[in-house]
Amino acid sequence: MTSTLGPPPPYYENRGFQPEPPYAARPAAGAHPYPQLFPTNPPSVPSYVPRVATHQSTRPAAPPPRRTCAASLRKTIIIILSILIVICCAIAAFFIWYFVENNCLSSLIECGSSGVCMPPSQWCDGVSDCPNGEDETRCVRLFGPNFILQVYSPVSKSWYPVCQDDWNDDYGKIACKDMGYSVDTYFYSRGVPDVSFKSYMKLNTSAGNIDLYKKLYSSGSCASGSVVSLRCIECGLASKSASIMNRIVGGSGAVLGQWPWQVSLHVQGTHVCGGSIITPHWLVTAAHCVEGRLSDPHSWRVYAGILNQDEMLFRSGYKVQLIISHPDYDTDSKDNDVALMKLETPLSFTENVRPVCLPNPGMMFQPNQQCWISGWGAEYQGGKTSNNLNYVAVPLIERSRCNAVYIYNGMILPTMICAGDLAGGIDSCQGDSGGPLVTHHHSVWWLVGDTSWGTGCATPNKPGVYGNMTVFTDWIYKNMQANR
């Protein structure tokens, strides 16, 4: 976290600044992240020097042997066959790559990691067609800031809210489990008055003891006039949120409970990146934090509810069981720069350790909306990571403006979001990567993004760039559900 202006260095990656990093610095093209920690020399390019004959024999060259027609024909056939074999191999390699990379054709949906593909019409139709029933467990979502429960209808290929009539917590727990949450974190299910919807999904209570989605049917009315608001986990609460508004200028030291979802991610006893708690088992961070050798979950330790890095030296931290990087992450452009970490043992939630809320579909964060970033990043470009957790307020910047020629010149993709002051002076820096960009809305804190990249630290017209979490929520829920 920085509040100091400095000369604009090359693109940076918000990875932890380390005097002896456990990974090798790697150059990147396009959206180059923070400056490389160690200089790299480009390999020398060998020059081609043609050979010139310095001596010519006076002996006449022997005439070439005569070739028979059969020999010439045989050679031609061999050449043609060789070319055909090479072409066939190339085509086969392409199709192998295509089906490995794309798994399913565009008109199909993959059943988890089994490789089986199903048409959309067979999803959420009450019949399990996938090997592990995945087609019947990705049928729910929470919509908007009120956490409205919606169920997918394969008939109309649309999402509909669930009517509160006859709904109870038992059904709510089933829906939360199908989104990847543990029943242990279940918060509440209640009715929210809403008459703006034209169609609903209603419970058929006389259907007997069958699957939840087989009980639901489409209806144009809802007697209670309320739809289900479902909270699968109590998220987005900060015990020290009341004092936030008085401490937002230029970067400040955090207090315990102010950013309870913030974690420090260590490799070999050194802070490398930040992350955000979303459930007792799951954290969100940046994909560029876990590239290469750092993709090994056993390399990492996670520290939560601690403000100072010095204190972490005396704690054992949490072990990481699984790391999942976004499959479409691009190391050059930083497209889809998001990753999940699953802990071996769950976090114990306290006033100082709590999850942040993932943004729901239907939520749009507006330009100039006030957000906050936090982390142990360097306080100036090229500096060491901070011992104390710092935070600063940064407004969101409209993508079209951030893509202006004099700012990022078209490098900001839909999976990214800009935040900061175009005058400079406040920004994230090395070591803040993967950490949270949050905003306060409808009385809860939402994870707007994860710290990704930028040019310099606090440089004018070079704001911080963050992973756009609204794009990633479906991917997050899918992986939580598949790796429970």
Phi and psi in degrees as a GROMACS rama.xvg file:
@    title "Ramachandran Plot"
@    xaxis  label "Phi"
@    yaxis  label "Psi"
@TYPE xy
-139.695  152.748  THR-2
-135.94  23.8056  SER-3
-117.176  131.608  THR-4
-77.9386  151.65  LEU-5
-158.806  172.954  GLY-6
-66.8504  143.677  PRO-7
-73.4192  108.153  PRO-8
-82.799  -176.998  PRO-9
-67.8053  174.577  PRO-10
-54.8749  147.867  TYR-11
-125.148  163.1  TYR-12
-117.176  131.975  GLU-13
-73.7559  42.7825  ASN-14
-87.4412  159.671  ARG-15
-61.5479  136.759  GLY-16
-80.8925  120.539  PHE-17
-130.7  134.141  GLN-18
-66.4696  -31.0947  PRO-19
-135.463  79.9897  GLU-20
-69.4977  148.75  PRO-21
-79.7071  1.15462  PRO-22
-128.242  162.528  TYR-23
-90.9817  137.248  ALA-24
-64.7913  140.387  ALA-25
-127.325  134.028  ARG-26
-73.9635  153.281  PRO-27
-140.236  152.339  ALA-28
-106.751  157.969  ALA-29
83.8331  -119.224  GLY-30
-79.5415  71.1256  ALA-31
-69.0391  129.806  HIS-32
-73.0581  -162.569  PRO-33
-52.2567  157.706  TYR-34
-57.7907  148.382  PRO-35
-62.1129  141.973  GLN-36
-74.822  -24.7378  LEU-37
-133.519  140.414  PHE-38
-67.6771  145.327  PRO-39
-124.457  137.212  THR-40
-98.1172  129.19  ASN-41
-66.7824  143.156  PRO-42
-63.4592  145.853  PRO-43
-68.0858  145.828  SER-44
-96.6654  117.908  VAL-45
-67.2526  137.722  PRO-46
-96.4087  147.672  SER-47
-95.2726  124.327  TYR-48
-116.071  114.862  VAL-49
-66.7653  144.394  PRO-50
-84.4411  134.101  ARG-51
-115.897  127.568  VAL-52
-67.9674  130.487  ALA-53
-103.949  -5.61726  THR-54
-149.615  132.533  HIS-55
-120.205  126.944  GLN-56
-69.7825  144.891  SER-57
-84.887  -9.3332  THR-58
-73.4232  130.611  ARG-59
-66.1699  142.91  PRO-60
-69.6486  144.332  ALA-61
-70.8096  139.54  ALA-62
-66.3516  144.449  PRO-63
-65.4823  149.072  PRO-64
-66.1902  146.64  PRO-65
-71.0227  139.783  ARG-66
-106.074  134.019  ARG-67
-78.3719  158.803  THR-68
-60.7979  -37.6237  CYS-69
-63.9952  -41.986  ALA-70
-64.9853  -42.3332  ALA-71
-64.3921  -42.0252  SER-72
-63.7038  -40.9046  LEU-73
-62.2463  -43.0573  ARG-74
-64.7964  -40.5119  LYS-75
-62.2724  -43.2609  THR-76
-62.6757  -42.1076  ILE-77
-61.5493  -43.2948  ILE-78
-63.0169  -44.8638  ILE-79
-62.5073  -44.5294  ILE-80
-62.5664  -40.3181  LEU-81
-61.5587  -43.3083  SER-82
-63.538  -42.5995  ILE-83
-62.5739  -40.2635  LEU-84
-63.5346  -43.5963  ILE-85
-61.7947  -42.9825  VAL-86
-63.9173  -43.6482  ILE-87
-61.89  -41.8333  CYS-88
-63.6235  -40.2511  CYS-89
-64.116  -42.5887  ALA-90
-64.4397  -43.6415  ILE-91
-62.2935  -42.2905  ALA-92
-62.8557  -38.8915  ALA-93
-62.561  -46.5427  PHE-94
-67.9937  -35.4196  PHE-95
-62.2712  -46.9445  ILE-96
-61.2664  -43.0459  TRP-97
-60.2654  -47.1084  TYR-98
-77.3146  -26.9186  PHE-99
-71.3752  -44.8109  VAL-100
-73.8627  -41.4222  GLU-101
-96.6302  -10.4695  ASN-102
57.7404  -66.1335  ASN-103
-118.924  152.894  CYS-104
-63.687  159.96  LEU-105
-59.7886  -23.9653  SER-106
-87.9407  -0.945275  SER-107
-120.305  163.505  LEU-108
-121.695  135.715  ILE-109
-80.159  140.208  GLU-110
-85.6829  93.1166  CYS-111
54.2778  -134.708  GLY-112
-103.461  11.9215  SER-113
-75.9092  -19.5226  SER-114
86.6979  -7.27923  GLY-115
-77.5084  137.93  VAL-116
-117.273  141.168  CYS-117
-130.563  147.142  MET-118
-69.9824  151.14  PRO-119
-56.2697  -29.4127  PRO-120
-64.8661  -19.5145  SER-121
-94.4463  1.48097  GLN-122
-89.5741  136.707  TRP-123
58.757  36.1087  CYS-124
-104.996  9.71008  ASP-125
86.2511  -1.34668  GLY-126
-121.717  126.535  VAL-127
-78.8047  111.75  SER-128
-105.078  -29.0112  ASP-129
-74.1278  155.779  CYS-130
-55.3914  -38.7759  PRO-131
-110.372  17.1241  ASN-132
73.1657  20.9408  GLY-133
-61.735  -26.8804  GLU-134
-68.4332  -13.5638  ASP-135
-112.666  8.70947  GLU-136
-121.991  11.618  THR-137
-123.092  48.0481  ARG-138
-112.666  2.91023  CYS-139
-127.338  153.891  VAL-140
-153.955  162.414  ARG-141
-105.518  134.405  LEU-142
-120.237  134.053  PHE-143
70.9454  177.082  GLY-144
-69.007  -14.3364  PRO-145
-94.6061  7.6002  ASN-146
56.9504  45.3956  PHE-147
-70.6987  126.503  ILE-148
-74.7449  126.516  LEU-149
-124.905  145.718  GLN-150
-121.617  141.011  VAL-151
-84.3991  134.781  TYR-152
-106.565  115.077  SER-153
-69.3147  -19.4486  PRO-154
-70.7605  -52.4341  VAL-155
-94.1871  -5.4794  SER-156
55.156  44.4712  LYS-157
-138.448  162.758  SER-158
-98.8068  136.19  TRP-159
-128.973  144.916  TYR-160
-70.5932  155.042  PRO-161
-95.0655  126.591  VAL-162
-67.023  142.027  CYS-163
-70.2903  -17.2653  GLN-164
-52.2612  122.66  ASP-165
65.2745  9.732  ASP-166
-79.2508  148.132  TRP-167
-146.526  178.226  ASN-168
-65.0827  -28.3018  ASP-169
-61.9126  -43.3963  ASP-170
-66.7535  -38.5059  TYR-171
-60.1855  -40.9648  GLY-172
-66.1382  -36.5306  LYS-173
-64.3083  -44.6088  ILE-174
-63.2385  -41.2408  ALA-175
-64.8597  -40.679  CYS-176
-62.6299  -36.1044  LYS-177
-71.9539  -15.4829  ASP-178
-92.1169  -3.4949  MET-179
105.398  1.17316  GLY-180
-84.7075  155.382  TYR-181
-83.9195  145.768  SER-182
-62.0962  -26.0945  VAL-183
-64.6642  -23.5578  ASP-184
-95.5736  0.208315  THR-185
-53.0866  132.686  TYR-186
-103.578  -69.0825  PHE-187
-163.089  166.923  TYR-188
-138.37  123.02  SER-189
-145.056  165.488  ARG-190
-88.1982  140.515  GLY-191
-122.387  120.747  VAL-192
-59.3751  129.897  PRO-193
-162.419  118.052  ASP-194
-112.719  11.0258  VAL-195
-80.5783  -17.1334  SER-196
-81.8519  145.229  PHE-197
-96.9516  -27.1393  LYS-198
-133.664  152.386  SER-199
-137.282  165.732  TYR-200
-106.995  127.529  MET-201
-120.137  155.248  LYS-202
-84.3577  135.07  LEU-203
-98.7219  92.242  ASN-204
-67.0133  -17.2296  THR-205
-88.4407  5.45613  SER-206
-75.0285  -9.41577  ALA-207
85.9817  -168.747  GLY-208
-86.1375  76.4084  ASN-209
-126.264  177.111  ILE-210
-55.1807  144.842  ASP-211
-53.7652  -45.6526  LEU-212
-72.8616  -19.2135  TYR-213
-77.0689  -18.7316  LYS-214
-81.2774  -18.5712  LYS-215
-88.6551  141.204  LEU-216
-142.228  156.625  TYR-217
-78.1947  139.408  SER-218
-146.327  150.118  SER-219
-92.8375  3.34884  GLY-220
-138.752  159.524  SER-221
-144.953  107.666  CYS-222
-58.0371  -39.6435  ALA-223
-74.2501  -19.9008  SER-224
71.9085  13.0938  GLY-225
-126.707  147.246  SER-226
-111.512  162.409  VAL-227
-78.6224  127.032  VAL-228
-104.77  120.703  SER-229
-119.627  126.732  LEU-230
-117.281  110.21  ARG-231
-82.4811  -15.8169  CYS-232
-156.14  145.006  ILE-233
-80.3534  100.634  GLU-234
-122.079  165.574  CYS-235
74.3192  22.9844  GLY-236
-108.688  132.415  LEU-237
-122.052  126.588  ALA-238
-69.3023  -19.2224  SER-239
-114.11  25.6201  LYS-240
-68.2038  -21.8398  SER-241
-63.4154  -27.9348  ALA-242
-94.8638  2.52045  SER-243
-56.6375  -47.7193  ILE-244
-63.7907  -18.8996  MET-245
-89.9431  -1.35498  ASN-246
-137.694  58.8353  ARG-247
-120.446  -1.53111  ILE-248
-95.408  123.59  VAL-249
75.2279  -1.6873  GLY-250
98.4351  128.375  GLY-251
-138.673  162.346  SER-252
-78.1226  133.512  GLY-253
-78.8822  161.576  ALA-254
-116.446  158.664  VAL-255
-58.4334  135.55  LEU-256
88.9626  -6.34858  GLY-257
-76.6435  -41.7233  GLN-258
-129.43  69.374  TRP-259
-69.3785  -12.4733  PRO-260
-88.3212  -9.43661  TRP-261
-73.3331  130.543  GLN-262
-124.967  157.392  VAL-263
-107.78  129.739  SER-264
-106.257  120.587  LEU-265
-110.76  146.962  HIS-266
-128.413  124.485  VAL-267
51.875  43.6954  GLN-268
77.8208  8.24477  GLY-269
-120.878  134.759  THR-270
-65.716  127.971  HIS-271
-115.142  -45.4505  VAL-272
-147.714  170.039  CYS-273
-104.634  176.735  GLY-274
-163.835  172.836  GLY-275
-129.238  135.041  SER-276
-78.5331  129.265  ILE-277
-118.695  -24.1509  ILE-278
-148.152  173.421  THR-279
-59.0007  -27.229  PRO-280
-101.341  -21.5709  HIS-281
-116.964  139.649  TRP-282
-125.431  151.406  LEU-283
-108.839  134.281  VAL-284
-143.836  -168.456  THR-285
-96.2452  144.08  ALA-286
-64.1392  -33.7615  ALA-287
-69.7008  -14.3465  HIS-288
-73.3958  -23.639  CYS-289
-120.868  34.3698  VAL-290
-80.4964  158.09  GLU-291
58.0351  -130.59  GLY-292
-64.0281  -23.3823  ARG-293
-78.0629  3.01742  LEU-294
-80.2943  -7.7764  SER-295
-76.7914  115.243  ASP-296
-60.593  -26.214  PRO-297
-72.9637  -9.32861  HIS-298
-77.2022  -16.5833  SER-299
-106.098  151.67  TRP-300
-132.607  142.556  ARG-301
-115.716  133.357  VAL-302
-121.704  127.435  TYR-303
-127.475  149.315  ALA-304
70.7728  21.5178  GLY-305
-126.651  131.968  ILE-306
-86.7502  -36.0111  LEU-307
-108.155  136.544  ASN-308
-63.0502  -34.0815  GLN-309
-57.4324  -38.5857  ASP-310
-67.449  -28.9146  GLU-311
-69.3769  -22.3588  MET-312
-63.0811  -22.4619  LEU-313
-104.088  8.14518  PHE-314
-114.781  156.06  ARG-315
-86.0613  -24.3985  SER-316
74.2517  175.263  GLY-317
-99.3727  137.731  TYR-318
-82.5204  149.718  LYS-319
-100.871  130.206  VAL-320
-92.7059  -35.9704  GLN-321
-149.757  139.261  LEU-322
-122.899  129.111  ILE-323
-124.83  110.559  ILE-324
-89.7371  150.262  SER-325
-59.8739  129.758  HIS-326
-63.5579  -20.8036  PRO-327
-103.068  16.9294  ASP-328
-64.3505  133.664  TYR-329
-114.397  118.193  ASP-330
-67.6395  -22.4822  THR-331
-84.9049  -53.3624  ASP-332
-85.9772  -13.6533  SER-333
66.2684  24.1968  LYS-334
-65.944  137.703  ASP-335
57.9349  46.8732  ASN-336
-83.693  74.2855  ASP-337
-145.987  148.216  VAL-338
-149.034  157.708  ALA-339
-114.005  143.702  LEU-340
-120.507  132.152  MET-341
-108.977  129.204  LYS-342
-83.4133  149.882  LEU-343
-66.7345  -40.0937  GLU-344
-123.335  143.302  THR-345
-71.3205  151.57  PRO-346
-71.2  147.089  LEU-347
-96.7736  116.691  SER-348
-75.4637  135.233  PHE-349
-137.772  -170.614  THR-350
-64.4928  -25.0293  GLU-351
-102.708  -5.21219  ASN-352
-133.112  104.857  VAL-353
-146.432  157.772  ARG-354
-85.2712  156.064  PRO-355
-97.6568  155.561  VAL-356
-84.1951  135.128  CYS-357
-76.0665  139.942  LEU-358
-67.1696  139.65  PRO-359
-89.9686  153.69  ASN-360
-52.8974  145.862  PRO-361
92.4209  -7.8469  GLY-362
-93.6821  130.304  MET-363
-122.992  124.864  MET-364
-94.1078  129.371  PHE-365
-89.2751  151.724  GLN-366
-56.0655  143.48  PRO-367
73.3749  0.87929  ASN-368
-63.8789  133.699  GLN-369
-74.1744  127.35  GLN-370
-128.513  170.974  CYS-371
-132.998  143.221  TRP-372
-117.418  150.974  ILE-373
-144.882  153.871  SER-374
166.424  177.146  GLY-375
-104.095  23.984  TRP-376
-67.1687  169.392  GLY-377
-60.3907  147.366  ALA-378
-90.7748  -3.33996  GLU-379
-156.693  156.875  TYR-380
-56.5584  126.683  GLN-381
85.3067  -2.50868  GLY-382
-80.7724  175.784  GLY-383
-81.9579  160.876  LYS-384
-63.4492  151.566  THR-385
-78.4586  149.002  SER-386
-76.5004  -27.9243  ASN-387
-107.567  149.211  ASN-388
-74.0848  124.731  LEU-389
-115.59  162.875  ASN-390
-148.53  160.09  TYR-391
-156.45  152.217  VAL-392
-87.9156  137.009  ALA-393
-138.743  128.955  VAL-394
-79.8357  149.959  PRO-395
-71.8539  148.162  LEU-396
-119.289  132.295  ILE-397
-58.8986  139.618  GLU-398
-59.0986  -42.6687  ARG-399
-61.6932  -36.9807  SER-400
-70.2037  -40.5395  ARG-401
-67.2677  -22.9485  CYS-402
-88.7673  5.71717  ASN-403
-59.5262  154.669  ALA-404
-56.5605  -40.2339  VAL-405
-83.1222  -3.05593  TYR-406
-109.23  -88.7917  ILE-407
-117.426  4.39992  TYR-408
50.15  50.8867  ASN-409
83.5096  5.55885  GLY-410
-83.1602  -10.8991  MET-411
-86.8611  109.728  ILE-412
-90.1698  168.384  LEU-413
-58.6385  -22.6555  PRO-414
-83.6414  7.42597  THR-415
-125.066  157.761  MET-416
-143.723  138.436  ILE-417
-97.9338  146.472  CYS-418
-152.986  140.39  ALA-419
147.777  -172.867  GLY-420
-108.081  120.589  ASP-421
-65.8729  -15.2654  LEU-422
-78.8229  -10.3212  ALA-423
86.8063  -175.473  GLY-424
97.6114  -25.0861  GLY-425
-135.687  138.816  ILE-426
-178.824  170.152  ASP-427
-87.7424  168.157  SER-428
-151.969  -171.232  CYS-429
-55.2409  134.431  GLN-430
97.2543  -13.0049  GLY-431
-88.2277  -11.5451  ASP-432
-49.73  141.819  SER-433
81.75  -15.1911  GLY-434
-73.6793  172.56  GLY-435
-84.0861  144.138  PRO-436
-113.626  114.554  LEU-437
-125.266  159.974  VAL-438
-140.335  156.716  THR-439
-105.335  118.713  HIS-440
-151.263  134.454  HIS-441
54.9906  38.1956  HIS-442
71.1044  9.7023  SER-443
-132.368  161.79  VAL-444
-96.3832  130.595  TRP-445
-113.652  143.04  TRP-446
-83.5833  103.79  LEU-447
-80.6713  -36.7105  VAL-448
-164.338  172.851  GLY-449
-119.232  138.202  ASP-450
-61.4355  126.621  THR-451
-119.957  -68.1938  SER-452
-157.114  177.6  TRP-453
177.762  -177.961  GLY-454
-111.251  116.205  THR-455
65.0777  -164.621  GLY-456
-129.583  119.953  CYS-457
62.6645  29.5535  ALA-458
-80.9617  136.247  THR-459
-56.0299  139.611  PRO-460
61.9262  17.1203  ASN-461
-133.147  71.728  LYS-462
-70.3751  170.39  PRO-463
-71.9419  148.784  GLY-464
-117.241  135.349  VAL-465
-129.044  150.705  TYR-466
-64.7416  133.502  GLY-467
-82.6426  99.7946  ASN-468
-65.2521  -25.6129  MET-469
-62.7196  -24.7042  THR-470
-79.7257  -23.6072  VAL-471
-100.591  -7.77394  PHE-472
-61.6282  -41.378  THR-473
-60.3388  -42.7062  ASP-474
-63.6802  -39.1951  TRP-475
-63.9817  -48.8205  ILE-476
-62.667  -40.1997  TYR-477
-59.1302  -43.9091  LYS-478
-76.0155  -32.1455  ASN-479
-64.2344  -41.4482  MET-480
-67.633  -39.0179  GLN-481
-78.0806  -15.6713  ALA-482
-126.178  40.4732  ASN-483
